[in-house]
Amino acid sequence: MANNNNSQHKQAKPILGGHETFAFRNGWLKKGVDAAKLNGTIFTKDDALVDLGVGKNMVRSIRHWGIVSGLLEECEAKGLTKPLKPTWLAQQLFLNEKWDPYLEKDGSLWLIHWQICTNRLRGLIWAISFSEYLETEFTKQSLGNFIIRQLDHLNVKTTRDMVFRELDCFLHTYVTTRTSNRQKSKIDGLSEDNLDCPLAELDLIRYMPEYDLYHFNVGPKITLPVEVFGYALLNFIFTKEQKSSTISLEECIYQANSPGQIFKLDESSVVDYLVEIERRFPGGLRLVETAGLSQIYLTEAITMNIQASANKFLQGYYE
């Protein structure tokens, strides 16, 4: 089954840090999954540096990104640091099914983005920034101050410095080094392009250096596949407390952790996806307007097992 980030993490206390200030790079997620498959304790071993071919901080970072993206999960074990194993999603993407081992498809990047931003246990700053901050334009300062207030609400104890370190990593996940720092042409002997996180390709956040402003790119996403949207929508519905066969269109656009917020879609884009799902996957869901209220109706076949239905959307995309 696919990992369900929200339901697992309702009671647990959020964990900040872990990425060692590195946004993940090309090849890191596959590297982490492959290593954990061979040895669940690899990330705590001295020879991890050699096996993974990166420095000590990057070993910890690869472990973090594997977990936050729902590709690695901790096994039941005694001790503080638990062995890791690949999840259902990692098996499908990288190992058994090899859907997209090098994350070359656009849909895979949107899927990883969704996984990270709905993981409120280990990706809380990502979740808050996409789901709860409703301004389109922002400075690092304004978003940071908002996050601090949200963490206070959640009773998460941390420091201002820690929040802004998290925020630097968050921005580096989505903004290329070319736009955020044009001065450095070489870092560690690598061109800047190699240091960019693959999620920067999604063009979700744009940086305007002349104003020192960031901008959420809200609207249609031509590279976001219908199936990945469908997977996200069903996972969102699955995490809701009241199990129901209907959900309002508004919730799917504006509520925290909704596809509308995480993918930064406007209303007409969400409607377009729903119409396309209805057309291509008949018998699944219907968009109905009654008394001026738009509702999404799920068929019994889907509500009986929402997670399996969500996974079928992904299988439809990759297979």
LINZI-V632778 format. One record per residue. N is the residue number from 1. OMEGA is omega in whole degrees, 0 to 359 (none if undefined). D_CENTER is the distance of its C-alpha to the mean C-alpha in Angstrom with 1 decimal. Layout:
n = <N & N>
omega = <OMEGA & OMEGA>
d_center = <D_CENTER & D_CENTER>
//
This chain:
n = <1 & 2 & 3 & 4 & 5 & 6 & 7 & 8 & 9 & 10 & 11 & 12 & 13 & 14 & 15 & 16 & 17 & 18 & 19 & 20 & 21 & 22 & 23 & 24 & 25 & 26 & 27 & 28 & 29 & 30 & 31 & 32 & 33 & 34 & 35 & 36 & 37 & 38 & 39 & 40 & 41 & 42 & 43 & 44 & 45 & 46 & 47 & 48 & 49 & 50 & 51 & 52 & 53 & 54 & 55 & 56 & 57 & 58 & 59 & 60 & 61 & 62 & 63 & 64 & 65 & 66 & 67 & 68 & 69 & 70 & 71 & 72 & 73 & 74 & 75 & 76 & 77 & 78 & 79 & 80 & 81 & 82 & 83 & 84 & 85 & 86 & 87 & 88 & 89 & 90 & 91 & 92 & 93 & 94 & 95 & 96 & 97 & 98 & 99 & 100 & 101 & 102 & 103 & 104 & 105 & 106 & 107 & 108 & 109 & 110 & 111 & 112 & 113 & 114 & 115 & 116 & 117 & 118 & 119 & 120 & 121 & 122 & 123 & 124 & 125 & 126 & 127 & 128 & 129 & 130 & 131 & 132 & 133 & 134 & 135 & 136 & 137 & 138 & 139 & 140 & 141 & 142 & 143 & 144 & 145 & 146 & 147 & 148 & 149 & 150 & 151 & 152 & 153 & 154 & 155 & 156 & 157 & 158 & 159 & 160 & 161 & 162 & 163 & 164 & 165 & 166 & 167 & 168 & 169 & 170 & 171 & 172 & 173 & 174 & 175 & 176 & 177 & 178 & 179 & 180 & 181 & 182 & 183 & 184 & 185 & 186 & 187 & 188 & 189 & 190 & 191 & 192 & 193 & 194 & 195 & 196 & 197 & 198 & 199 & 200 & 201 & 202 & 203 & 204 & 205 & 206 & 207 & 208 & 209 & 210 & 211 & 212 & 213 & 214 & 215 & 216 & 217 & 218 & 219 & 220 & 221 & 222 & 223 & 224 & 225 & 226 & 227 & 228 & 229 & 230 & 231 & 232 & 233 & 234 & 235 & 236 & 237 & 238 & 239 & 240 & 241 & 242 & 243 & 244 & 245 & 246 & 247 & 248 & 249 & 250 & 251 & 252 & 253 & 254 & 255 & 256 & 257 & 258 & 259 & 260 & 261 & 262 & 263 & 264 & 265 & 266 & 267 & 268 & 269 & 270 & 271 & 272 & 273 & 274 & 275 & 276 & 277 & 278 & 279 & 280 & 281 & 282 & 283 & 284 & 285 & 286 & 287 & 288 & 289 & 290 & 291 & 292 & 293 & 294 & 295 & 296 & 297 & 298 & 299 & 300 & 301 & 302 & 303 & 304 & 305 & 306 & 307 & 308 & 309 & 310 & 311 & 312 & 313 & 314 & 315 & 316 & 317 & 318 & 319>
omega = <177 & 175 & 173 & 189 & 189 & 185 & 179 & 195 & 185 & 186 & 187 & 180 & 182 & 180 & 177 & 179 & 181 & 180 & 179 & 180 & 178 & 164 & 183 & 184 & 178 & 176 & 184 & 185 & 178 & 180 & 180 & 180 & 179 & 182 & 182 & 178 & 180 & 184 & 184 & 181 & 185 & 189 & 178 & 183 & 178 & 183 & 177 & 180 & 180 & 183 & 183 & 177 & 179 & 179 & 185 & 180 & 180 & 175 & 180 & 181 & 179 & 177 & 181 & 184 & 175 & 181 & 185 & 180 & 178 & 179 & 176 & 176 & 181 & 175 & 174 & 179 & 176 & 178 & 184 & 182 & 185 & 175 & 180 & 174 & 178 & 179 & 175 & 183 & 178 & 177 & 183 & 185 & 193 & 194 & 187 & 185 & 180 & 179 & 184 & 189 & 181 & 178 & 181 & 181 & 177 & 183 & 181 & 179 & 177 & 179 & 179 & 177 & 179 & 182 & 183 & 188 & 174 & 178 & 185 & 177 & 184 & 180 & 189 & 181 & 177 & 181 & 180 & 185 & 181 & 191 & 192 & 179 & 191 & 175 & 178 & 179 & 182 & 168 & 177 & 181 & 184 & 178 & 179 & 179 & 177 & 181 & 179 & 178 & 179 & 180 & 175 & 178 & 184 & 181 & 176 & 183 & 177 & 179 & 177 & 179 & 180 & 180 & 183 & 172 & 177 & 183 & 176 & 181 & 177 & 182 & 180 & 177 & 189 & 182 & 183 & 177 & 179 & 182 & 185 & 180 & 184 & 187 & 184 & 179 & 179 & 174 & 181 & 178 & 178 & 174 & 183 & 183 & 182 & 184 & 180 & 173 & 179 & 182 & 175 & 179 & 183 & 178 & 180 & 179 & 177 & 178 & 178 & 188 & 182 & 178 & 187 & 183 & 172 & 187 & 173 & 181 & 183 & 178 & 182 & 178 & 189 & 180 & 180 & 183 & 178 & 185 & 180 & 173 & 180 & 177 & 180 & 181 & 182 & 176 & 177 & 180 & 181 & 184 & 183 & 185 & 184 & 179 & 185 & 179 & 177 & 175 & 182 & 177 & 182 & 179 & 183 & 180 & 193 & 184 & 177 & 180 & 180 & 176 & 179 & 181 & 185 & 180 & 181 & 178 & 172 & 186 & 184 & 178 & 179 & 179 & 179 & 179 & 182 & 178 & 181 & 177 & 180 & 182 & 188 & 181 & 185 & 179 & 181 & 179 & 179 & 174 & 185 & 176 & 176 & 180 & 176 & 180 & 179 & 182 & 174 & 178 & 176 & 178 & 180 & 180 & 180 & 184 & 178 & 179 & 185 & 182 & 179 & 178 & 178 & 181 & 179 & 176 & 181 & 179 & 179 & 181 & 187 & 187 & none>
d_center = <17.2 & 13.5 & 11.9 & 11.8 & 9.9 & 11.9 & 15.3 & 15.4 & 14.7 & 17.1 & 19.9 & 18.5 & 18.7 & 15.6 & 15.7 & 15.5 & 15.8 & 15.7 & 14.3 & 17.9 & 17.0 & 15.7 & 12.6 & 12.1 & 14.6 & 15.7 & 16.7 & 15.3 & 13.0 & 16.0 & 18.3 & 16.8 & 16.7 & 20.2 & 21.6 & 20.4 & 22.0 & 25.2 & 25.2 & 23.0 & 24.5 & 24.1 & 22.1 & 25.0 & 27.7 & 29.7 & 29.6 & 25.7 & 26.4 & 28.6 & 26.6 & 23.3 & 25.3 & 23.7 & 24.8 & 24.5 & 21.8 & 19.7 & 20.2 & 18.8 & 15.8 & 15.2 & 15.5 & 13.0 & 10.2 & 11.4 & 11.1 & 7.9 & 6.1 & 8.7 & 11.1 & 13.7 & 15.3 & 18.3 & 21.7 & 24.3 & 26.6 & 28.7 & 28.0 & 25.4 & 23.4 & 22.7 & 22.6 & 19.3 & 19.1 & 16.8 & 15.1 & 16.0 & 13.0 & 14.1 & 17.6 & 17.0 & 15.2 & 17.2 & 20.2 & 22.2 & 21.2 & 20.0 & 18.2 & 16.8 & 17.4 & 17.1 & 14.1 & 16.6 & 15.6 & 13.7 & 12.1 & 10.6 & 8.7 & 7.6 & 6.7 & 4.8 & 3.0 & 3.3 & 3.4 & 2.6 & 3.8 & 5.9 & 7.1 & 10.1 & 12.1 & 10.7 & 8.1 & 10.6 & 11.3 & 7.9 & 8.2 & 11.9 & 11.8 & 9.9 & 11.4 & 14.7 & 16.0 & 17.9 & 19.7 & 19.1 & 20.7 & 20.5 & 21.9 & 20.3 & 23.0 & 22.3 & 18.6 & 19.5 & 22.3 & 20.2 & 17.7 & 20.9 & 22.3 & 19.3 & 19.4 & 23.1 & 22.7 & 20.5 & 23.2 & 20.9 & 23.4 & 22.6 & 24.2 & 23.9 & 23.7 & 20.8 & 18.8 & 19.7 & 18.8 & 15.2 & 15.3 & 16.8 & 14.0 & 11.4 & 13.7 & 14.3 & 10.7 & 11.4 & 15.2 & 17.5 & 20.2 & 22.7 & 22.3 & 21.6 & 24.4 & 26.9 & 29.5 & 28.2 & 29.0 & 28.7 & 26.8 & 27.7 & 29.4 & 26.3 & 25.9 & 23.1 & 21.4 & 20.7 & 19.0 & 16.4 & 12.8 & 12.2 & 9.5 & 12.6 & 13.9 & 11.9 & 14.3 & 12.2 & 14.2 & 17.8 & 20.1 & 23.8 & 25.8 & 29.1 & 27.9 & 25.4 & 23.0 & 19.3 & 18.5 & 15.6 & 16.3 & 16.7 & 18.2 & 18.2 & 15.7 & 18.1 & 15.8 & 13.4 & 15.3 & 16.8 & 15.8 & 12.0 & 12.7 & 15.0 & 12.8 & 10.3 & 13.6 & 15.2 & 12.5 & 12.7 & 16.5 & 16.6 & 15.3 & 18.0 & 21.1 & 23.7 & 23.7 & 25.1 & 25.6 & 25.0 & 22.5 & 23.1 & 21.7 & 21.3 & 19.0 & 16.6 & 16.7 & 17.2 & 16.2 & 13.5 & 10.2 & 11.9 & 11.0 & 13.4 & 11.8 & 8.1 & 9.6 & 12.6 & 15.1 & 18.7 & 20.8 & 22.6 & 19.5 & 18.3 & 21.9 & 22.1 & 19.2 & 21.0 & 24.3 & 23.1 & 21.7 & 25.1 & 27.0 & 25.4 & 24.8 & 27.8 & 28.3 & 24.7 & 24.2 & 26.4 & 26.0 & 29.2 & 30.7 & 33.3 & 35.1 & 32.9 & 29.7 & 27.1 & 25.8 & 23.8 & 25.8 & 24.5 & 27.2 & 28.4 & 27.2 & 23.5 & 24.0 & 25.8 & 22.7 & 19.5 & 17.3 & 19.7 & 19.7 & 15.9 & 16.2 & 19.2 & 17.2 & 15.3 & 18.7 & 20.2 & 18.0 & 18.5 & 22.0>
//
